Amino acid sequence: MVWVKSEYAEELAVLVTWLSALVPWSISYGSFAVTSGQDLTLVILRFPFVGIRYQLGVQILGGTSVKTPLQFRQEVVNAGGGALSQVPGYDLWLVGVALLAVAVVVSLLMYFEVDAALDAIPTDPVRLLGALLLGVAVVLLGATYVLFTTQAALFVPFGVFLQLAFGVILLRVDRTDVDSADANADSA
């Protein structure tokens, strides 16, 4: 069963890649005791390239911080102790960012129809984006597991499931029209 027609595959690949870059891959909610009578409640939205940490009960901008994955990792390293068990999760997040950055570059080449660069890619760009998004999803799923097991917070890997679905859809796209057009062009 084909989910996407071949003539729309490139547009879909660009769209879902950009959507994957804009949707948070993880949403976490946790409450931590600061003193005997006071709890700190945090909501963290982890987008691929930045994370937004919001402290509930604090003025809207006073309790909000925006950090890159590298800054989150450095914060954990500086804290030391038991927090160091979270470092592999942030390392996986950084690997996911690198894979997604490559996917975004390929999608921009597709969007602006830079045929010289796209022809240099040894595989179909749609399938490449599917494989990259699947790789991003698997790596971020690993990051979710590490962070879930090392933090006392409720995790919802929202974007990870979208990226998994997007990757599978792009890998299953019927590209026979493109393949046969390439074969006809080669024989001429």
C-alpha positions in Angstrom: 0.0 0.0 0.0 1.4 3.4 -1.0 0.7 6.2 1.4 2.1 9.0 -0.8 2.0 9.5 -4.5 5.4 9.7 -6.1 4.9 13.2 -7.5 4.4 14.6 -4.0 7.2 12.7 -2.3 9.7 15.5 -2.5 7.3 18.1 -1.1 6.3 15.8 1.7 10.0 15.1 2.5 10.7 18.8 2.8 7.6 19.4 4.9 8.1 16.6 7.4 11.8 17.4 7.8 11.0 21.0 8.7 8.2 19.9 11.0 10.6 17.5 12.7 12.9 20.5 13.3 10.2 22.6 14.8 8.2 20.1 17.0 9.5 19.3 20.5 10.9 15.8 20.7 10.3 15.6 24.4 8.1 17.2 26.9 8.8 16.6 30.6 7.1 17.7 33.8 8.5 17.2 37.3 8.1 18.5 40.8 11.1 18.6 43.1 11.4 19.5 46.8 13.6 22.5 47.3 13.0 23.0 51.0 10.7 21.2 53.5 7.7 23.4 52.6 8.4 24.4 49.0 8.4 22.4 45.8 9.8 23.5 42.4 7.7 22.4 39.4 9.4 22.4 36.0 8.2 21.9 32.5 10.8 21.3 29.9 10.1 21.4 26.2 13.0 19.9 24.3 13.0 21.0 20.7 15.7 19.6 18.5 18.0 22.6 18.6 16.9 24.3 21.9 15.2 23.4 25.1 12.8 25.7 27.0 12.7 25.2 30.8 9.8 26.9 32.6 9.4 27.0 36.4 5.7 27.0 37.3 4.7 29.6 40.0 7.3 32.1 38.9 6.7 35.1 36.7 6.4 34.1 33.1 9.8 35.4 31.9 11.5 35.1 35.3 11.2 31.4 35.4 11.9 30.7 31.8 15.3 29.8 30.3 16.2 28.8 26.7 19.3 26.7 26.3 21.0 24.6 23.6 21.6 20.9 24.2 25.2 21.7 24.8 24.3 24.2 27.5 22.0 21.6 29.2 24.9 19.1 29.0 27.4 21.6 30.5 24.9 22.4 33.3 24.7 18.7 34.2 28.5 18.3 34.1 29.0 21.4 36.3 26.5 19.9 38.8 28.5 16.7 39.1 27.6 13.9 41.4 24.6 11.8 40.5 23.6 14.2 37.8 26.5 13.0 35.6 24.4 9.9 34.8 22.3 12.2 32.5 25.3 13.1 30.3 24.8 10.2 27.9 21.2 11.4 27.3 22.5 14.9 26.4 25.2 13.4 24.2 22.5 11.4 22.3 20.5 14.6 22.0 23.6 16.3 20.3 23.9 13.3 17.9 20.2 13.7 17.0 20.8 17.4 16.4 23.7 16.7 14.0 21.6 14.2 12.1 18.6 16.5 11.9 20.9 19.4 10.8 22.1 17.2 7.8 18.4 16.4 7.0 17.5 20.1 7.1 20.4 21.0 4.7 19.2 18.2 2.3 15.6 19.5 2.6 16.8 23.1 1.8 18.6 21.8 -1.3 15.4 20.0 -2.3 13.3 23.1 -1.6 15.5 25.4 -3.6 16.0 22.7 -6.3 19.8 22.7 -6.3 20.0 19.9 -8.7 23.8 19.8 -8.9 24.1 19.1 -5.2 21.2 16.6 -5.2 22.6 14.7 -8.2 25.8 14.2 -6.2 23.9 12.3 -3.5 24.3 8.6 -4.3 20.7 7.8 -3.2 17.2 9.2 -3.7 17.0 12.4 -1.5 13.5 11.4 -0.3 14.8 8.0 1.0 17.8 9.8 2.5 15.6 12.1 4.4 13.5 9.1 5.6 16.6 7.3 6.8 17.9 10.5 8.5 14.6 11.1 10.3 14.5 7.5 11.4 18.0 7.8 12.7 17.1 11.0 14.5 14.1 9.3 16.1 16.1 6.3 17.2 18.8 8.4 18.8 16.3 10.7 20.5 14.4 7.7 21.8 17.7 6.6 23.4 18.1 10.1 24.9 14.5 9.9 26.2 15.3 6.5 27.8 18.5 7.8 29.5 16.8 11.0 30.7 13.7 9.2 31.9 15.7 6.7 33.9 17.9 9.4 35.5 15.4 12.2 36.2 12.3 12.2 38.4 10.0 13.6 35.8 7.2 12.5 33.6 8.4 12.2 30.0 6.3 12.3 26.8 8.5 11.7 23.7 6.0 13.5 21.4 8.2 14.4 18.5 10.1 11.2 18.6 7.0 9.2 17.6 6.3 11.8 14.8 9.9 11.4 13.5 9.5 7.6 13.5 6.3 7.9 11.5 7.8 10.4 9.1 10.9 8.3 8.5 8.9 5.2 7.8 6.5 7.1 5.5 9.4 8.5 3.5 11.1 5.2 3.2 7.9 3.6 2.0 7.2 6.2 -0.7 6.7 4.6 -4.1 9.4 6.3 -6.2 8.9 4.1 -9.3 8.0 7.1 -11.5 11.2 8.8 -10.6 13.3 5.6 -11.0 11.7 4.9 -14.4 12.2 8.5 -15.5 15.9 8.2 -14.6 16.2 5.0 -16.5 14.6 6.5 -19.6 16.9 9.5 -19.4 19.9 7.2 -19.1 18.9 5.2 -22.1 18.4 8.2 -24.3 
